[in-house]
Amino acid sequence: LGLVNDSERVLLLIDEAHRSQSGDLGDNLFGAFPNAPRLAFTGTPLIEVKDGKIVSQRTQKRFGDYIDKYKLQDAVDDKATVQILYEGKTADTAINEKSKFDEKVDELAQGYVTSQMRKSENVEIVRKIAQRENRTFDDLMKELSAQEVEALKKKWGTTGDIFEAEQRIEAIAADMVQHYIVNILPNGFKAQVVCSTKMAAVKYKKFIDTAIGERLLEEQEKPEWTSDPKELSEQDRSKYRNEELCKKITFLKSAVVVSSEGTNERAVITETRKHGQSIDAVENFKRKFNYDDPEKVNTGVAFLIVCDMLLTGFDAPIEQVMYIDKKVTNHNLLQTIARVNRVAKGKARGYIVDYIGLTDHLTEALSIYGADDQKDLNEGLK
């Protein structure tokens, strides 16, 4: 741009100041108005942390000290947002007792690692480990220590293989659907599913749809209560078919929203992506369920499955829960979980259900951005 105006009477007001302000675009703008006061707004200034310590504050360096801080709990207290309830579903989330579900997923992941080790391209690596440990190949398979399994999980997990394993996704999807129908559907809210890869998103859709169908069949196969409804106790109610619930489950849909990869895109991803476009998934996700109007059938989009899109800047107050199966850190993590804190009628709180183990990342991010003390941190997100 060059020099445009060197007056001090020009004021630069910049929203979302964590975006594109520390690089060439920012340099260009500020070089064009070198003496202009800069007033910036951001919920997540760029802060670099290493070994638990802040080593760089790029946004603050660019714009100067904070004029005011509006913390997470301030917004909750002002009823500008709702509180977020966090639930960890993996062994990595500091839960003292692993649930049966956690154990099942961990078992599936370990089985997948074993199958990967038996692949021809990995056999030589495994044999070297066996020789080093003075064990046979089969013994190594049976006697892998927890540390070795974890190391191998990380090795193959970095390629996305673990996060795309169908058995693992099937187990998680079933748990998601059960959690959704029990906790979210009764109040008419919806869910976002965050995946590690586009292929994982495609598989999540497949197994979420399957789990919805299985849950519907389970409800339909229950006996019908034919006596006076007032005589059916609350304790026994779940034993009998709930016609209203059947109607709601039948209406549920899932859709995948991912960016196009052009000519390099796998056919199954293209097909799934186009399905989302054909039902106007994003807009219908934002709308309330309309069970009665045949022309509004696509408002049944209850699970919006994404990879990188719609994690920041996406405003859908009807979204109450986010199921996360992707590593997200720092300001990106706070931007992501904020999708569920929008205020809506009947929405007491938002939910984050973590299937990948983000507790440490979340605690660190909240410590940096969310609070000046532990009390603020604990109150802002339960």
PLY file of the C-alpha trace (Angstrom):
ply
format ascii 1.0
element vertex 382
property float x
property float y
property float z
element edge 381
property int vertex1
property int vertex2
end_header
0.00 0.00 0.00
2.80 2.38 0.85
2.09 5.47 2.93
-1.58 6.45 2.77
-1.94 8.89 5.66
0.49 9.73 8.44
-2.02 11.70 10.52
-2.59 10.84 14.16
-6.26 11.68 13.67
-6.92 8.46 11.74
-8.20 5.69 14.06
-7.80 2.00 13.20
-10.55 -0.19 14.69
-9.81 -3.88 14.20
-12.14 -6.75 15.12
-10.96 -10.36 15.43
-7.49 -8.96 16.07
-5.95 -12.42 16.42
-6.41 -12.99 12.68
-3.84 -11.91 10.05
-2.51 -9.05 12.18
0.94 -10.37 12.99
2.08 -10.98 9.41
2.41 -9.18 6.09
-1.20 -7.97 5.98
-0.84 -6.29 9.34
2.53 -4.80 8.40
0.98 -3.40 5.22
-1.93 -1.78 7.03
0.12 -0.25 9.81
2.77 0.95 7.39
0.05 2.77 5.46
-1.16 4.52 8.63
2.02 4.68 10.76
0.78 7.17 13.37
-2.82 6.01 13.69
-3.95 4.83 17.13
-4.86 1.13 17.03
-7.88 -0.20 18.91
-8.27 -3.96 18.69
-10.93 -6.45 19.79
-10.36 -10.18 20.26
-11.55 -12.97 22.49
-8.37 -14.98 21.94
-5.19 -12.90 21.52
-2.28 -14.86 20.07
-0.23 -16.19 22.97
2.53 -18.77 22.62
3.11 -21.14 25.50
6.04 -23.48 26.02
6.39 -25.86 28.98
3.47 -24.18 30.68
4.98 -20.70 30.45
4.04 -17.78 28.20
6.95 -17.08 25.86
5.30 -14.76 23.35
2.25 -12.47 23.16
2.03 -11.41 19.52
-1.29 -9.59 19.69
-0.26 -7.58 22.74
3.07 -6.77 21.14
1.28 -5.46 18.05
-1.42 -3.42 19.81
-0.09 -2.69 23.30
-1.47 -3.43 26.76
-5.07 -4.42 27.42
-7.56 -1.59 27.96
-10.18 -3.98 29.36
-10.71 -7.69 29.87
-14.11 -9.36 29.66
-13.71 -12.90 30.97
-15.70 -16.07 30.32
-17.57 -15.88 33.59
-18.36 -12.19 33.02
-20.30 -13.16 29.90
-22.13 -15.94 31.77
-23.00 -13.57 34.63
-24.33 -11.02 32.12
-26.34 -13.78 30.40
-24.55 -13.00 27.14
-23.49 -16.66 26.98
-24.38 -19.88 28.78
-22.02 -21.91 30.92
-20.31 -24.88 29.27
-20.32 -28.32 30.87
-17.30 -30.44 29.94
-17.36 -34.24 29.90
-14.31 -36.36 29.12
-14.93 -39.74 27.53
-11.35 -41.10 27.24
-8.77 -42.53 29.58
-6.57 -39.49 28.99
-8.99 -37.09 30.67
-8.05 -37.64 34.31
-11.18 -39.65 35.07
-10.38 -41.90 38.00
-12.47 -44.86 36.85
-12.69 -45.77 33.19
-16.19 -46.56 32.04
-16.94 -49.68 30.03
-17.21 -47.49 26.98
-13.71 -46.07 27.50
-12.32 -49.57 27.90
-14.04 -50.75 24.73
-12.67 -47.88 22.65
-9.18 -48.35 24.09
-9.37 -52.07 23.32
-10.43 -51.35 19.73
-7.60 -48.85 19.32
-5.07 -51.32 20.69
-6.39 -53.99 18.34
-6.01 -51.61 15.45
-2.41 -50.90 16.43
-1.73 -54.64 16.49
-3.22 -55.06 13.01
-1.07 -52.17 11.76
2.03 -53.81 13.21
1.27 -56.98 11.27
1.18 -55.12 7.96
4.08 -56.06 5.70
5.57 -52.57 5.70
5.78 -52.62 9.50
6.87 -56.20 10.10
10.56 -55.36 9.85
10.22 -52.69 12.51
8.41 -55.11 14.79
10.99 -57.84 14.24
13.77 -55.44 15.23
11.90 -54.62 18.43
11.44 -58.35 19.08
15.16 -59.02 18.55
16.10 -56.15 20.83
13.81 -57.50 23.54
14.82 -61.11 22.84
11.24 -62.14 22.13
9.41 -63.78 19.25
7.14 -61.79 16.98
4.00 -63.37 18.48
5.25 -62.83 22.01
5.72 -59.18 21.24
2.13 -58.98 20.08
0.90 -60.48 23.34
3.25 -58.77 25.76
3.32 -55.18 24.56
3.72 -52.89 27.51
1.34 -49.99 27.98
4.14 -47.58 27.05
4.88 -49.42 23.80
1.23 -49.50 22.83
0.87 -45.79 23.58
3.98 -45.00 21.53
2.64 -47.02 18.61
-0.76 -45.36 18.93
0.92 -42.01 18.61
3.05 -43.18 15.68
0.10 -44.37 13.62
-2.27 -41.83 15.09
-0.26 -39.01 13.56
-1.19 -40.34 10.12
-4.87 -40.32 10.98
-5.20 -44.10 10.77
-6.30 -44.52 14.38
-8.83 -41.72 14.11
-10.27 -43.26 10.95
-10.54 -46.82 12.28
-14.13 -47.93 11.69
-14.53 -50.02 14.85
-13.44 -47.09 16.99
-15.70 -44.62 15.19
-18.64 -47.04 15.37
-18.30 -47.31 19.15
-18.01 -43.55 19.62
-20.89 -42.79 17.24
-23.18 -45.13 19.18
-22.26 -43.36 22.41
-22.82 -39.94 20.81
-26.31 -40.84 19.62
-27.26 -42.27 23.00
-25.98 -39.15 24.79
-27.78 -36.90 22.31
-31.16 -38.62 22.54
-31.11 -38.67 26.34
-29.67 -35.21 27.04
-30.13 -32.90 24.04
-33.08 -33.99 21.88
-35.76 -33.60 24.59
-35.28 -29.81 24.53
-35.04 -29.56 20.74
-31.35 -28.67 20.43
-28.70 -29.97 18.03
-25.12 -31.28 17.89
-21.87 -30.61 16.10
-19.33 -33.41 15.61
-15.68 -32.41 15.12
-13.47 -35.00 13.37
-9.76 -35.28 12.69
-10.02 -35.89 8.94
-12.54 -35.70 6.11
-12.54 -39.47 5.82
-13.31 -39.75 9.52
-16.22 -37.33 9.00
-17.63 -39.58 6.25
-17.39 -42.61 8.53
-18.96 -40.76 11.44
-21.98 -39.98 9.27
-22.33 -43.63 8.32
-22.23 -44.88 11.90
-24.30 -42.04 13.39
-27.04 -42.86 10.87
-26.73 -46.53 11.79
-26.91 -45.77 15.53
-30.00 -43.58 15.02
-31.69 -46.43 13.15
-30.78 -48.96 15.84
-32.07 -46.71 18.62
-35.33 -46.22 16.72
-35.74 -49.98 16.26
-35.06 -50.53 19.95
-37.83 -48.08 20.87
-40.29 -49.46 18.32
-39.83 -53.02 19.57
-40.90 -52.13 23.11
-44.45 -53.20 24.10
-47.22 -50.63 23.92
-48.84 -49.43 27.15
-52.60 -49.75 26.59
-53.92 -48.87 30.05
-54.44 -45.43 31.55
-51.20 -43.43 31.07
-51.59 -42.08 34.60
-51.12 -45.59 35.96
-47.68 -45.97 34.33
-45.02 -45.16 36.90
-42.03 -43.00 36.00
-39.77 -45.92 36.89
-41.44 -48.23 34.34
-42.02 -45.64 31.62
-38.82 -46.48 29.71
-39.92 -50.13 29.39
-42.78 -49.18 27.05
-42.79 -47.65 23.60
-42.73 -43.86 23.50
-44.50 -42.88 20.27
-43.46 -39.25 20.55
-39.81 -40.26 20.90
-40.12 -42.58 17.89
-41.43 -39.65 15.86
-38.52 -37.46 16.90
-35.84 -40.10 16.28
-37.29 -40.90 12.85
-36.90 -37.21 11.95
-33.18 -37.03 12.84
-30.54 -36.62 10.12
-26.80 -36.13 9.91
-24.80 -34.16 7.35
-21.14 -33.60 6.59
-19.77 -30.13 5.81
-16.20 -30.14 4.52
-14.24 -28.15 1.96
-13.62 -29.50 -1.54
-10.28 -31.00 -2.53
-10.89 -30.56 -6.26
-9.80 -33.34 -8.57
-7.83 -35.10 -5.81
-10.90 -35.71 -3.68
-11.94 -39.28 -2.97
-15.31 -40.20 -4.49
-16.91 -41.08 -1.16
-15.95 -37.67 0.26
-17.35 -35.90 -2.82
-20.61 -37.82 -2.56
-21.00 -37.08 1.15
-20.06 -33.41 0.74
-22.59 -32.96 -2.07
-25.29 -34.60 0.03
-24.74 -31.91 2.68
-25.02 -29.22 0.05
-28.16 -30.71 -1.49
-30.10 -30.52 1.79
-28.69 -27.07 2.68
-27.24 -28.65 5.79
-25.83 -25.57 7.49
-28.97 -23.45 7.23
-31.29 -26.31 8.15
-29.08 -27.15 11.12
-29.66 -23.62 12.42
-33.44 -24.01 12.21
-35.71 -25.59 14.81
-37.06 -29.07 14.17
-40.29 -28.84 12.19
-41.92 -32.24 12.55
-45.20 -31.34 10.87
-44.37 -29.53 7.62
-43.34 -32.00 4.85
-41.43 -29.19 3.14
-39.29 -28.66 6.25
-38.07 -32.24 6.53
-34.43 -31.15 6.30
-34.71 -29.21 9.55
-34.09 -32.69 10.94
-30.35 -32.14 10.47
-29.37 -32.73 14.11
-25.73 -33.81 13.69
-23.51 -31.41 11.73
-20.24 -33.27 11.10
-17.17 -31.18 10.33
-13.41 -31.35 10.12
-12.00 -27.81 9.80
-15.01 -25.77 8.71
-17.48 -24.04 11.08
-15.15 -24.23 14.10
-14.77 -20.46 14.40
-17.24 -17.67 13.69
-20.15 -20.08 13.27
-23.20 -18.79 15.12
-25.98 -21.31 15.75
-27.74 -20.84 19.10
-29.61 -24.12 18.55
-26.31 -26.01 18.94
-26.08 -27.23 22.51
-23.49 -29.99 22.33
-20.19 -30.48 20.54
-18.66 -33.95 20.29
-14.91 -33.61 19.72
-12.66 -36.29 18.24
-9.87 -34.01 17.06
-6.80 -32.50 18.68
-7.39 -28.77 19.04
-5.23 -26.42 21.14
-4.80 -22.88 22.45
-6.97 -20.10 20.96
-8.38 -22.48 18.33
-9.73 -24.70 21.11
-11.50 -21.83 22.87
-12.90 -20.57 19.57
-14.16 -24.09 18.85
-15.92 -24.81 22.14
-17.56 -21.36 22.07
-19.94 -22.70 19.38
-22.11 -24.16 22.19
-22.26 -21.16 24.52
-24.77 -19.09 22.50
-27.94 -18.10 24.34
-31.27 -19.63 23.26
-34.65 -20.05 24.90
-34.69 -23.14 27.09
-30.91 -23.60 26.84
-29.47 -23.67 30.36
-25.94 -24.66 29.34
-23.77 -25.94 26.51
-21.98 -29.29 26.48
-18.54 -30.36 25.30
-18.06 -34.14 25.08
-14.41 -34.98 24.51
-13.50 -38.33 22.92
-9.82 -37.64 22.33
-8.42 -36.29 25.60
-8.26 -32.49 25.47
-8.29 -31.86 29.22
-4.71 -30.65 29.48
-5.05 -28.46 26.38
-8.33 -27.03 27.66
-6.95 -26.30 31.12
-3.94 -24.56 29.58
-6.08 -22.53 27.19
-8.44 -21.46 29.95
-5.52 -20.56 32.19
-4.19 -18.29 29.47
-7.39 -16.75 28.15
-10.21 -17.43 30.54
-9.30 -16.35 34.04
-7.01 -14.46 36.35
-7.41 -17.05 39.06
-8.53 -20.65 39.56
-11.98 -19.64 40.80
-12.76 -17.83 37.54
-11.49 -20.82 35.57
-13.66 -23.29 37.49
-16.77 -21.11 37.27
-16.42 -20.34 33.55
-16.40 -23.97 32.49
-17.50 -26.88 34.65
0 1
1 2
2 3
3 4
4 5
5 6
6 7
7 8
8 9
9 10
10 11
11 12
12 13
13 14
14 15
15 16
16 17
17 18
18 19
19 20
20 21
21 22
22 23
23 24
24 25
25 26
26 27
27 28
28 29
29 30
30 31
31 32
32 33
33 34
34 35
35 36
36 37
37 38
38 39
39 40
40 41
41 42
42 43
43 44
44 45
45 46
46 47
47 48
48 49
49 50
50 51
51 52
52 53
53 54
54 55
55 56
56 57
57 58
58 59
59 60
60 61
61 62
62 63
63 64
64 65
65 66
66 67
67 68
68 69
69 70
70 71
71 72
72 73
73 74
74 75
75 76
76 77
77 78
78 79
79 80
80 81
81 82
82 83
83 84
84 85
85 86
86 87
87 88
88 89
89 90
90 91
91 92
92 93
93 94
94 95
95 96
96 97
97 98
98 99
99 100
100 101
101 102
102 103
103 104
104 105
105 106
106 107
107 108
108 109
109 110
110 111
111 112
112 113
113 114
114 115
115 116
116 117
117 118
118 119
119 120
120 121
121 122
122 123
123 124
124 125
125 126
126 127
127 128
128 129
129 130
130 131
131 132
132 133
133 134
134 135
135 136
136 137
137 138
138 139
139 140
140 141
141 142
142 143
143 144
144 145
145 146
146 147
147 148
148 149
149 150
150 151
151 152
152 153
153 154
154 155
155 156
156 157
157 158
158 159
159 160
160 161
161 162
162 163
163 164
164 165
165 166
166 167
167 168
168 169
169 170
170 171
171 172
172 173
173 174
174 175
175 176
176 177
177 178
178 179
179 180
180 181
181 182
182 183
183 184
184 185
185 186
186 187
187 188
188 189
189 190
190 191
191 192
192 193
193 194
194 195
195 196
196 197
197 198
198 199
199 200
200 201
201 202
202 203
203 204
204 205
205 206
206 207
207 208
208 209
209 210
210 211
211 212
212 213
213 214
214 215
215 216
216 217
217 218
218 219
219 220
220 221
221 222
222 223
223 224
224 225
225 226
226 227
227 228
228 229
229 230
230 231
231 232
232 233
233 234
234 235
235 236
236 237
237 238
238 239
239 240
240 241
241 242
242 243
243 244
244 245
245 246
246 247
247 248
248 249
249 250
250 251
251 252
252 253
253 254
254 255
255 256
256 257
257 258
258 259
259 260
260 261
261 262
262 263
263 264
264 265
265 266
266 267
267 268
268 269
269 270
270 271
271 272
272 273
273 274
274 275
275 276
276 277
277 278
278 279
279 280
280 281
281 282
282 283
283 284
284 285
285 286
286 287
287 288
288 289
289 290
290 291
291 292
292 293
293 294
294 295
295 296
296 297
297 298
298 299
299 300
300 301
301 302
302 303
303 304
304 305
305 306
306 307
307 308
308 309
309 310
310 311
311 312
312 313
313 314
314 315
315 316
316 317
317 318
318 319
319 320
320 321
321 322
322 323
323 324
324 325
325 326
326 327
327 328
328 329
329 330
330 331
331 332
332 333
333 334
334 335
335 336
336 337
337 338
338 339
339 340
340 341
341 342
342 343
343 344
344 345
345 346
346 347
347 348
348 349
349 350
350 351
351 352
352 353
353 354
354 355
355 356
356 357
357 358
358 359
359 360
360 361
361 362
362 363
363 364
364 365
365 366
366 367
367 368
368 369
369 370
370 371
371 372
372 373
373 374
374 375
375 376
376 377
377 378
378 379
379 380
380 381
